[in-house]
């Protein structure tokens, strides 16, 4: 396919449908923001008769779209979080753990656990951006053919509702990053406790849990990928684990962009009601200050969206996209903050009123530049690639 | 369908232009800037590439290849990566010729296009910008009044590229509430062409002011004839093209800074190993890439005949802001050396600031 930026009729229909469903979820946005202790039902009343045309968590073999599936997935994520962030979690199936399973699991493991909603547990109280410092341990008990897991995990997205979790634990602390393996632990396993649900600035409808593992025993075959060998330093084993993020980073960017687009749409409507004229093709100096600022933010959104689609397009083509994934997330991480903050500033006091959703969108979008690698980590990845530096060269 | 894939042909032409820019443009850039000159030998060399003539229909003597704004964007980025001033001079003939191909009447095409298909460099130019503060292409002060069958043009233009060489000017003027383009020969009575303007950047590209004192032109001079033409689209095209030039420029800055930062040491290690520098480079890369996709999107809209005013506006504004940011920080990465004319970064800094306000100088 030559360079093109248009969507087919069918893809546009799919995305329109996603937005219609998104609007249903928006009706509940404020309620679940203010009642974070409650879970939204699996099916919202108005959505009972709604037929979604696209599963946001569609499998890679889903060929019912014209543009590449990753591209449509990103646009669908933008469409659903444009409705409300919580809509994404409501349908389940799309936990980050599922992405890890499909990236690193054996065929048998994918078949066995593919139907579960899987959370992903990496962060610990003492380590975030540097996951090589994971303290959670997995010790093999040869006698019973079981792994024994001990440790704590925090900031586990969908942690309360998930059926299980993919967690990172070290099998050999002296081996550093090479000693880290991924394990699947199902809910209900003795020794696995959901300690509490976090209270957050935004995305409150999205549950975030803290886990404690105490002598938690899981079958030997719950090691993701089944490779028990601890590879020697620099063998790239850890890089394989990190590949999980090459598709999820642009998706996180897309999720943030959906929120920013909602903020832009609301602001455009309010500005136009107030008599602001948005005019393209002329000079910035002839525009009113709010019009010039608004168009600038809209442009920022568009640039960020295209960077995200580019990373997704590469994934769909089976091409490496490690740097581009980081570009998309780094760009969106700052863009959505600037957009939502700017929209509030343009609208003035009405922007902060909880009668509208704009203030919520500001709180919701703020996580984009933090989770799944902060903006700073993304810049490290980009810079290393540009400079041909290793992790040791540029820390 | 969303795709970022270059065709095989586009990859070949990109590589060829990249070589041309590195060999025939980059080595000339500094001297041309210092001496404020545009060598005829370079124009001749670039003319032989056939950038303009191959895309003119065969009936007017051209190569008859279908014009692709997207491919032209890929070409122009490479040329601008060599040098922005020389790149604009290289494709300036297309600014006039494409406007005629897209919007001209049959008679206008026959009268003007064959000259662009000869052996010698030939160019026309676009007279859009007007002197004074707060120039706005949507609020022009140059006017066309009807007189008999024809028009009388009055007003002043500035930053008209290649005013010394252009055989004709496409003068953009207000005409009874609408905006029109008029083909004005350089020897028209009442038209005065100024001395070469002295600008911050792009010094190798001569620009001129025009004074139009009741210049009388016939009905055949109105581009598109009695129906006029879609000047908006012409200007949108030029904005998308300028965005592309700024992408090429930004990439040049980044690609110069990366090896410099790896080579230059401070406190016993390359400055590239400091996050303060490495993050600037990462940020430059992010903006070069993002600017390019916006420019490609506008080029693609042009190619498909879709509405393009908004996407061209975005591409142009974004590239303008970000190329300035990239060049500004390029100077910073080089520190004191960024300020010295031995390195090209100060040249690119001046180019960036100039390009960001200079619409109406290139086309796709």
Interface residues (C-beta under 8 A of the other chain):
Chain A: X1 X2 X3 X4 X5 X6 X7 X8 X11 X66 X67 X68 X71 X279 X280 X281 X282 X283 X284 X285 X286 X295 X296 X298 X299 X300 X302 X303 X304 X306 X307 X309 X310 X313 X314 X317 X324 X327 X330 X331 X376 X378 X379 X380 X382 X383 X384 X386 X387 X389 X393 X394
Chain B: X1 X2 X3 X4 X5 X6 X7 X10 X70 X133 X134 X135 X136 X137 X138 X139 X232 X235 X236 X239 X254 X258 X261 X262 X272 X273 X275 X278 X279 X281 X282 X283 X285 X286 X289 X290 X291 X293 X294 X296 X297 X300 X301 X304 X306 X309 X310 X311 X312 X313 X314 X317 X318 X321
